[in-house]
Amino acid sequence: MRKPERFRHFLNYFTTHFPEPKTELHYGNPYELIVAVVLSAQCTDKRVNQIMPALLEQFPTPAHLALASAEEIFPFIRSVSYPNNKAKHLAGLGRLLVEEFNSEVPSTIEELQRLPGVGRKTANVIVSVIYNQPAMAVDTHVFRVSHRLGLVTQKATTPLAVEKELVHYIPEALIPKAHHWLILHGRYVCVARTPKCAICPLKGFCKYYASHFGKPSAEEKSPDHNVEI
């Protein structure tokens, strides 16, 4: 199966069955989202959602966070991964938002990456979710699922290479949604250790399934619709 056809099947399925995906992080404004995304690095969204209410009660705005030290932030985030580093990042992030961005979360990837704790993946999440820009954040789920499905080549060995291949084939308007589709599919179906291939609706065009189990029967294949790429 050629790559454009594989992308077409992928997009057809999700636009039909999951047309409005959303991040599982809880947030009410761009400031809350960027704090949550920084905390979510190598940590579950569920854990971040659990600690965010108390953290935001203490530091409800960039101005409040800017006045805090890493030591003051740490008790509120001690249960996430790498809390010491993330406390330092949040303290610096708050100060920079106030001092250089008038307490507003920037809308460009370049400006966002100036903030402590914000790399390209986090910046892509922010511009995609908040500003609906065609940015593809590549985390471990996106990296794994896109390779297994055959959406990207084996030569795409870095997150940036995967990002470039994905955005080349996905229409701009669908890129923010495709980011969530890949993450959620990887989180609940195409899991890392033992993917749930038996219940996967995408196995009809999945390279991983074909290489491990052979081609699915006709009744196993996912329904096809029409989305142009």
C-alpha positions in Angstrom: 0.0 0.0 0.0 1.4 3.4 -1.0 1.8 6.0 1.7 -0.9 8.5 0.4 -3.4 5.6 0.5 -2.3 4.7 4.0 -2.8 8.3 5.1 -6.2 8.4 3.4 -7.4 5.4 5.4 -6.1 6.9 8.6 -7.8 10.3 8.1 -11.0 8.7 6.9 -11.4 6.6 10.0 -10.8 9.4 12.5 -12.6 12.2 10.8 -15.6 9.8 10.7 -15.4 8.2 14.2 -13.6 10.8 16.2 -14.1 14.2 14.5 -13.4 16.5 17.4 -10.5 15.1 19.6 -9.2 17.2 22.5 -6.3 17.1 24.9 -6.9 15.2 28.1 -5.2 17.8 30.1 -7.6 20.1 32.0 -7.1 23.8 31.5 -9.1 27.0 31.3 -6.7 29.4 29.6 -3.3 29.4 27.7 -1.4 29.9 31.0 -2.9 26.9 32.6 -2.3 24.8 29.5 1.4 25.7 29.3 1.9 24.9 32.9 0.1 21.6 32.5 2.1 20.6 29.4 5.4 21.4 31.1 4.4 19.2 34.0 3.2 16.4 31.6 6.7 15.7 30.2 7.3 12.0 30.9 4.3 12.0 33.2 0.7 11.0 32.8 -2.1 13.5 32.0 -4.1 11.9 34.8 -1.4 12.8 37.4 -1.0 16.3 36.1 -4.8 16.9 36.3 -4.8 15.7 39.9 -2.2 18.3 41.1 -3.2 21.2 38.9 -6.1 22.5 41.0 -4.0 23.1 44.2 -1.1 24.5 42.1 -3.4 27.0 40.3 -5.1 28.0 43.6 -1.7 29.0 44.9 -0.3 30.4 41.6 -3.4 31.4 39.5 -1.6 33.8 37.1 1.8 34.3 35.5 2.3 37.1 38.0 1.8 34.8 40.9 4.1 32.2 39.5 6.8 34.9 38.7 7.0 35.7 42.4 7.5 32.1 43.4 10.8 30.3 44.0 11.3 26.7 42.8 11.3 25.7 46.5 7.8 27.2 46.9 6.5 25.5 43.8 8.0 22.0 44.6 5.5 20.9 47.3 2.6 21.3 44.8 4.3 19.2 42.1 6.3 16.6 44.1 4.2 13.7 42.7 5.1 14.3 39.1 8.2 13.0 37.4 11.3 15.2 37.8 9.7 17.6 40.2 12.9 19.5 41.0 13.7 20.4 37.4 10.1 21.2 36.7 9.8 23.5 39.7 12.8 25.4 38.4 11.3 25.5 34.9 8.0 26.8 36.2 9.6 29.5 38.3 11.6 30.7 35.3 8.6 30.4 33.0 6.5 32.6 35.2 9.2 35.3 35.3 9.8 35.3 31.6 6.1 35.5 30.8 5.7 38.6 33.0 9.0 40.3 32.0 9.0 39.7 28.3 5.5 38.7 27.2 3.3 40.9 29.3 1.9 37.8 31.0 0.6 36.4 27.7 1.5 33.0 26.3 3.3 33.6 23.0 1.8 32.3 19.8 4.9 31.3 17.9 7.1 28.2 18.3 10.2 30.4 18.3 9.1 32.6 21.2 7.6 29.7 23.1 10.9 27.8 23.0 12.5 30.7 24.9 10.5 29.7 27.9 12.2 27.4 30.5 11.0 23.8 30.1 9.4 24.4 26.7 11.0 22.5 23.9 9.7 22.0 20.3 7.2 19.4 21.3 5.6 21.5 24.1 5.6 24.6 21.8 3.8 22.6 19.1 1.2 21.5 21.6 0.5 25.1 22.6 0.3 26.6 19.1 -1.9 23.6 18.0 -4.3 23.5 20.9 -4.6 27.2 21.8 -4.0 28.9 18.5 -5.1 26.1 16.1 -1.9 26.3 14.1 -0.9 23.3 11.9 1.8 22.1 14.2 2.4 18.4 14.9 3.8 17.7 18.4 5.7 14.3 18.4 5.8 12.5 21.7 6.5 8.8 22.3 2.9 7.9 21.3 3.0 9.8 18.0 6.4 8.4 17.2 5.5 4.8 17.9 2.0 4.8 16.3 3.1 6.6 13.1 5.9 4.1 12.6 3.7 1.1 13.3 0.9 2.2 11.0 3.5 2.9 8.3 2.7 6.6 8.1 6.4 7.5 8.3 9.5 5.7 7.0 12.1 3.8 9.1 14.5 6.6 8.2 12.4 9.0 10.4 14.5 8.3 13.5 14.0 11.6 15.3 10.9 13.4 16.5 11.6 16.2 14.0 11.9 13.8 11.1 8.6 12.2 12.1 7.0 15.6 12.4 8.1 16.6 8.9 6.8 13.4 7.3 3.5 13.6 9.0 2.8 17.3 8.1 3.8 16.6 4.5 0.9 14.2 4.0 -1.8 15.6 6.4 -3.9 18.6 5.3 -3.1 21.7 7.4 -6.7 21.9 8.8 -6.4 18.4 10.2 -2.9 18.5 11.6 -4.0 19.7 15.1 -6.6 16.9 15.2 -4.2 14.3 13.9 -1.8 15.0 16.8 -4.6 14.0 19.2 -5.7 11.0 17.1 -2.2 9.6 17.2 -1.7 10.3 20.9 -5.0 8.8 22.0 -4.7 5.8 19.8 -1.2 5.1 21.2 -2.4 5.7 24.8 -5.4 3.3 24.6 -5.0 0.9 21.7 -1.5 0.9 20.1 0.2 0.7 23.5 3.9 0.2 23.8 4.4 -3.2 25.2 1.4 -5.2 23.9 -0.6 -3.4 21.3 -4.3 -4.3 21.3 -4.2 -5.4 17.6 -7.3 -7.6 18.0 -9.6 -4.7 18.7 -7.8 -2.1 16.6 -10.0 -0.5 13.9 -6.9 0.4 11.9 -5.4 -3.0 11.3 -6.7 -3.2 7.8 -3.9 -0.8 6.7 -1.4 -1.2 9.5 2.2 -2.3 8.6 2.8 -3.7 12.1 -0.3 -5.8 12.0 0.5 -7.1 8.5 4.1 -8.0 9.5 3.1 -9.8 12.7 -0.3 -11.4 11.8 -0.7 -11.2 8.1 -3.4 -9.4 6.2 -6.7 -9.1 8.0 -9.8 -10.7 6.5 -12.3 -8.5 4.7 -14.7 -8.2 7.6 -11.8 -7.1 9.9 -10.9 -4.1 7.7 -12.0 -0.7 8.8 -14.8 1.1 6.8 -13.6 3.4 4.1 -14.9 6.9 3.5 -13.6 9.8 1.5 -11.1 12.4 2.7 -8.8 14.0 0.1 -5.2 14.4 0.9 
